[in-house]
Amino acid sequence: MKVSTTWHGKRAFTSEGSSGYSVGMDATAAYGGDGKGMTPMELLLAGLAGCIGIDITVILDRFLSDITRIDIDAEGTRKEQMPTGFTAIDLTFHVDGDIPDYRVWKAIQMGKEKYCAVSDSLKADIRMHLILNGIEVPQPA
């Protein structure tokens, strides 16, 4: 896998993957950027949510017709000192549909622990939460 990243002045970059798709990045004004793209740390959270999300849909493939929504909120807590990497990441899965909570939790856990290369690549403590049909469901022990 390879990504090529090109500088466009100030703090702006565009990365293009071997897939042919590209994404723009920029720093916020506080770091001398114009804020015309997601920050690299936002992209990391997006990559984690997308990776586990894809895994969930693969694992629950035969139940997808019973699911009407899967939204994932990712919130990272960062260190105060440089480098300001994530120390913890909270993922909240909003799932609606006619599916038992244990199936959704199993898919979430398998995605994070067995299949998601992004979560496997991170040092941060990744915590997960599930809201199924508007109700928070505790993680099974």
C-alpha positions, 0 to 999 in steps of 0.5 A: 500500500502506498500513498503519495502526499503533495504540498500545496503551500502553507500547511495544505497537502493532498494525499492520493492512494493507490486506489486513485482517490485523494483527500485534502488536509490542512492545519487550523489557523492556530498552526498557520493553516487555512483550515481548508481540509481535515487535519491529519488527526481527524483523518486518523479518527475517520480511518478508524471509524471507517475501518471498524464500520466496514468490518461490522457490515461484513460481519453482519452482512446477512442482517443488513436488511434489518439494519436502517442506520449505522453511524459512528462518532469518534472522539479522541483525547490527546496528550498535552505535550508534544507530540500530542497523540491520542491517549484514548479514543471513544467510538460510539456506534449508533445502530438502528434496526431489528437486530439483537444487541449481542450480535452488534456488540460481537461485530464491533468487538471482532472488528476492533480486535480481529479485523481492523488494521487501523485499530491494530496500528494505534497505541491509544486505548480504544473504547467503544460504546453502542447506542442501539435504537436510541438506547445505550447498550453496555458492553458485555463482560 
